[in-house]
């Protein structure tokens, strides 16, 4: 994945914190604790403390943070005519969210329905019947509550927007205010450190400090930041609807994810983790051999990436990878035999998901590679 920064003034590259972006990762850690070995204790204790009503509402909308990291949690990147800067408080971030128009809000909320066209853009489900039908179909594969939520969103975006804001405010009252009080000092210190490093040492050195997966490339073709991710796409920090700029946001909850917002027309954002916990011991040699053989194919690597953050049906995976459903099924069978993929049935749909615990025992490098 690359970000074009040719001609971008240094002062347009900024490091800052975002409470709403951090809440996104906290909610993800709650819904997918296996992705975050070092946060299991916090996730268990927090989940147990939630009231039944709030827990139910979080489940209803969990595809905003479980299946994908919805761009709704970084609205500053999409506000047209804005400054491209995050809010200093959660309330300020929510005010920026309110400034997104309905089409932006719905498209970002239903990101799971447009993974194959995320980098290029596509018709809005608010105005295009085909996109609307596809969003509802894919939501149905995730459960009746998610299907119902998607239907309400498409029918009455205004009401759902108010519902989402209230949900965030209730999360803040229930647990996130304490979390933010605990982590914001560390995040702010990292922002100051990276900002000073950028000023004194330059972008290349700063990128190395952000993540070993990021490098600066400069050649006759231009100047770009390249991130070592399995996704193959491009973004620009120069020609966007919200003005030129690139934002880096640190996160306490992010590891092993390295997220790059690259929605067309939005300001690119790099959401990067601070620190990494220790992982479980490796699997036995015979299991390791079987799993490495299963992964010795680029399609199966891509399947691991696609199923790492959310479960998918065979049809969804075929669409994402541009392959036939039978071919995808054959590769999934190999991964399942190796114990790397788990399945569950939801109505008439069979969902496939990467077994993160198995992968963490296989290799921390591989785990970080598919999840970042």
C-alpha positions, 0 to 999 in steps of 0.5 A, spaced: 500 500 500 502 506 498 501 514 499 503 519 494 506 525 498 509 528 492 509 536 493 506 535 500 509 541 504 512 538 511 507 542 515 501 538 512 504 531 515 501 531 522 501 527 528 495 527 533 490 523 538 483 522 536 479 519 542 473 517 537 479 513 533 481 510 540 474 508 542 474 504 535 480 500 537 477 499 544 471 496 541 474 492 536 478 489 542 472 487 546 469 484 540 475 480 537 479 479 544 483 473 540 486 479 536 489 482 542 493 477 546 495 483 551 488 485 552 484 479 554 484 481 561 481 488 560 476 485 555 473 480 559 473 485 565 470 491 561 465 486 557 462 483 564 461 490 566 457 492 561 449 493 562 445 489 558 442 494 554 448 497 552 451 490 550 445 489 546 446 495 542 454 494 541 452 487 538 447 490 533 452 495 530 459 491 531 460 490 524 462 498 524 469 495 528 469 488 528 468 486 521 472 493 518 475 499 522 469 503 520 472 510 517 466 513 521 471 513 527 475 518 523 470 523 521 476 529 521 479 525 514 472 526 510 469 533 512 469 537 506 471 544 507 474 542 514 481 543 516 483 535 516 484 535 524 481 531 529 477 533 535 481 534 542 475 531 545 470 525 544 465 531 543 469 534 538 470 528 534 462 527 534 461 534 532 465 532 526 462 526 525 455 530 525 458 534 519 459 528 514 453 528 509 448 522 509 452 519 503 459 519 506 456 517 513 452 511 510 458 509 505 463 509 511 458 505 515 457 500 510 464 499 508 463 491 509 459 491 503 464 495 498 471 492 500 472 490 493 471 497 491 473 501 497 480 504 494 476 506 487 469 508 490 462 506 487 455 507 487 452 509 494 447 504 497 442 510 498 441 512 491 443 505 487 439 499 487 444 494 486 449 497 491 443 497 496 441 490 495 448 488 496 449 491 502 442 488 505 445 481 502 451 482 506 448 484 512 444 478 512 450 474 512 452 477 519 446 476 522 438 478 523 440 484 528 445 487 523 441 486 517 435 490 521 440 495 522 442 496 515 435 496 513 434 502 518 440 506 516 438 506 509 431 508 510 432 513 515 440 515 516 438 521 520 435 517 526 441 512 525 446 517 526 443 520 532 443 513 535 450 512 533 452 518 537 448 516 543 451 509 543 458 512 543 456 517 548 454 511 552 460 507 551 464 513 554 460 514 560 460 506 561 468 505 560 471 509 555 472 516 559 476 512 564 480 508 559 481 515 555 484 518 562 489 512 562 492 512 555 491 519 553 497 522 556 502 516 553 499 517 546 500 525 547 507 524 549 508 519 543 505 525 538 510 530 541 516 525 540 514 523 533 513 531 531 519 533 534 523 527 530 519 529 524 522 536 525 529 534 527 530 527 523 526 527 517 520 523 514 524 517 513 527 516 520 520 518 523 516 512 519 521 507 522 519 509 529 512 509 527 512 502 524 518 497 521 513 496 516 513 503 513 518 506 508 519 512 504 520 511 497 523 517 493 525 516 485 524 519 478 516 517 479 515 521 485 515 521 493 511 516 496 510 512 503 509 505 502 506 500 507 508 493 507 501 490 507 497 485 503 492 490 501 495 492 494 492 499 493 494 507 492 492 513 496 494 520 495 495 526 500 495 531 495 489 531 491 483 530 496 476 533 497 478 536 504 485 539 502 492 536 502 495 533 508 496 526 512 495 524 519 498 519 523 494 517 530 497 513 535 493 507 539 494 503 545 489 498 543 491 497 535 497 492 535 497 488 531 493 492 526 496 498 522 490 501 519 491 506 513 485 510 511 485 511 504 478 512 502 477 516 495 477 523 497 478 523 504 485 525 507 489 519 508 490 517 516 495 512 518 493 509 525 499 505 528 500 501 534 504 503 540 508 497 543 506 489 542 505 484 547 508 477 548 505 471 544 503 464 546 509 459 544 509 456 537 505 450 535 509 443 535 513 441 529 508 437 525 503 442 526 507 447 524 509 443 517 502 442 515 500 449 516 506 452 513 505 447 507 498 450 507 500 457 506 505 456 501 500 459 496 499 466 494 491 465 494 491 462 501 495 468 504 490 473 501 484 468 504 488 469 511 488 476 510 481 477 508 478 472 514 483 475 519 478 481 521 471 478 519 468 472 517 466 471 510 462 467 506 465 463 500 461 468 495 464 474 498 471 471 498 470 470 491 468 477 489 474 480 493 479 476 490 476 475 483 476 468 483 470 463 482 467 460 488 469 453 487 476 455 487 476 459 493 472 453 496 478 448 494 483 453 498 479 454 504 479 446 505 486 446 505 486 452 510 481 448 514 485 442 514 491 445 517 487 448 522 488 455 520 480 457 518 474 456 523 467 456 520 460 457 523 453 457 520 448 463 520 442 461 517 443 459 510 450 462 510 457 458 512 462 463 514 469 462 514 474 466 519 482 465 520 483 462 527 487 468 530 490 463 536 492 458 531 496 463 527 499 467 533 502 460 535 505 459 528 508 466 527 508 473 530 510 476 524 505 472 520 500 474 525 502 481 524 502 481 517 495 479 515 492 483 521 496 490 519 
